[in-house]
Amino acid sequence: MNKLLFALLILPAIQTTVFAQREYKPIRFFYRPSIGTMFATHSFSPEHISGNLIDAKLQNIFFQPLGIGFFFRNIGLEGHLALSPGQNPRKRQNQLAKDINLKYGDQYYTTLSSSITYDYSGDSSIPPPRGSIGPSYKIEKNKLVLIGRIMVGAVSINTNWARVRLKGKNTNELMSIDWSTEYANEDCFAVNPSFTFAYRINRRISFDLDLDSWFYKADVSYKETIANALSGSTIKTEYRYKYFMNDISVGLGIMVVFK
Amino acid sequence: MIIFLSTVVMQMIISCCDCPELTKFQYKFEYATVFNLDNSGATSVISESPISKNAYGIKLQLGLRQLSSQGRKHFSLFNQAYAMCCFCGPDTVISLRDTITSLKITTINSFDNNHPKGSDVTDLFRVLKYNTYITIDSVIAQPAIYYKRTETDFLEMYLFTPPSQPGEYSFQVDIALSNNTHMLASTKSIELK
């Protein structure tokens, strides 16, 4: 009986010791890299040959090598930089050549050169970066951390030039067409709301699930110059691509708490 | 020690560059040969088969013969290895003893109503340079455009006003040189269809 009474008395103490939620200091300063999948809800479909020179299609993967934040109580400031590789350059070049042949192939032999791939040896382009900065708010409940943000930043889109030589079939006719844009990279203003659900495994390390959405509007102008080798005349036409994009990403990462 | 260092520094400042020796070549025009060109494909090829009259061209081959070469020898008291920076010019200079004063193409057969047998059809041809068709006269006016470091040179001339009727045609190219001589060459008779 005494033993049973003793056991009942110490049980609360054991429960408190073994099952108690361990208290961590609130997160103040952290570094958060992540990796995950990204897809566009609005796909960009080129209406003209020059549209193939805009590297707007994604490979459905992103890396976030840099993500840092600082909190004062529950309100903070965060910034992050992500890379999302574009479409395979060889595929883009092939699609461009296909579209050119579709339009001019009946009458001309086409010789294409472009900055997408100079020699077909590159199988991946430089991933265009995207970054944002803005205010955040966090809720910490024991080991669970919920962070919400509305940030603003920029999404970079790679653009390329191209030139095609059109040699007439069964004639001496020769033309060339150049497509060029003013900037090699187009930086588009973006609004980037996002959420992070994190689980703290110890004082320093948390695993997190990130949900991001990127809203941005691209505005790229291409100049097409058709030059006739015989007459020396040129015809210039401008093609403007204004399109609204929305990319959504889901990523997994590690949050390293410094303070 | 100071004297030694001063000598080395002075040498580095005033030493001459170790540039390659300049070699001068002088050539003269030796011969001219012409071929029929079929430009119906992606690139032009020499052909003796019937050619589309809209894709005809003449390839002119100019043979050059070397007359002399002259190397430059130089002497310097200062060691070239100490030179601080070098600005070397071209190591080879090619010059032609004679220049082309005119290039004329005449049709051996009757070409069309406006160009009977033996008439000048030079204006109907163009030369392709840097993706632009230019007149033959403008090529002759800038002789450097066809001087290369080879012993033969080529000029491709394309027909832009085809004959009104298909048939057998041949052309004669007459190149007048500054030494008052002419180089003549004729194409083989070709069917323009």
Boltz contact constraints between the chains, C-beta under 6 A:
constraints:
  - contact:
      token1: [A, 109]
      token2: [B, 42]
      max_distance: 6.0
  - contact:
      token1: [A, 167]
      token2: [B, 42]
      max_distance: 6.0
  - contact:
      token1: [A, 170]
      token2: [B, 40]
      max_distance: 6.0
  - contact:
      token1: [A, 170]
      token2: [B, 52]
      max_distance: 6.0
  - contact:
      token1: [A, 170]
      token2: [B, 55]
      max_distance: 6.0
  - contact:
      token1: [A, 171]
      token2: [B, 54]
      max_distance: 6.0
  - contact:
      token1: [A, 171]
      token2: [B, 55]
      max_distance: 6.0
  - contact:
      token1: [A, 172]
      token2: [B, 39]
      max_distance: 6.0
  - contact:
      token1: [A, 172]
      token2: [B, 55]
      max_distance: 6.0
  - contact:
      token1: [A, 172]
      token2: [B, 158]
      max_distance: 6.0
  - contact:
      token1: [A, 176]
      token2: [B, 131]
      max_distance: 6.0
  - contact:
      token1: [A, 229]
      token2: [B, 131]
      max_distance: 6.0
  - contact:
      token1: [A, 229]
      token2: [B, 132]
      max_distance: 6.0
  - contact:
      token1: [A, 229]
      token2: [B, 133]
      max_distance: 6.0
  - contact:
      token1: [A, 230]
      token2: [B, 133]
      max_distance: 6.0
